[in-house]
Amino acid sequence: MEKFIYFFESVSIWVGRAFGWCILVLTLSVTYEVFLRYVLNAPTVWV
């Protein structure tokens, strides 16, 4: 039973860290897009 709990705890920690990095990347990409669009008046091609 202890191995079962340890496994799911480690999976939970890994998933939490992965989503944390995803949120960071998404935040930076949105900030980049807003800066280009409204400050430099030059939106990126992929939008």
DRENSETI-772756 format. One record per residue (C-alpha): residue in one letter; z, y, x. Coordinates in steps of 0.5 Angstrom, whole numbers, padded with zeros to 4 digits, always signed. Each point is the difference from the previous one (the first is absolute). Layout:
AZYX;...
***
This chain:
M+0000+0000+0000;E+0002+0005+0006;K-0007-0001+0003;F-0003+0001-0007;I+0003+0007+0000;Y-0001+0002+0007;F-0008-0002-0001;F+0000+0005-0007;E+0004+0005+0004;S-0005+0000+0006;V-0006+0001-0005;S+0003+0005-0004;I+0002+0004+0007;W-0007-0001+0002;V-0003+0002-0006;G+0004+0006-0001;R-0002+0002+0007;A-0008-0001-0001;F+0001+0004-0006;G+0003+0006+0003;W-0005+0000+0005;C-0005+0000-0005;I+0003+0006-0004;L+0000+0004+0007;V-0007-0001+0001;L-0002+0002-0007;T+0004+0006+0001;L-0003+0002+0006;S-0007-0001-0003;V+0002+0004-0006;T+0002+0006+0004;Y-0006-0001+0004;E-0004+0001-0006;V+0003+0006-0003;F+0000+0003+0007;L-0007+0000+0001;R-0002+0001-0008;Y+0004+0006-0001;V+0002+0003+0007;L-0007-0001+0003;N-0004-0001-0006;A-0003-0006+0003;P+0001-0006-0004;T-0001-0007+0003;V-0006-0004-0001;W+0004-0006-0003;V+0003+0004-0006;
***
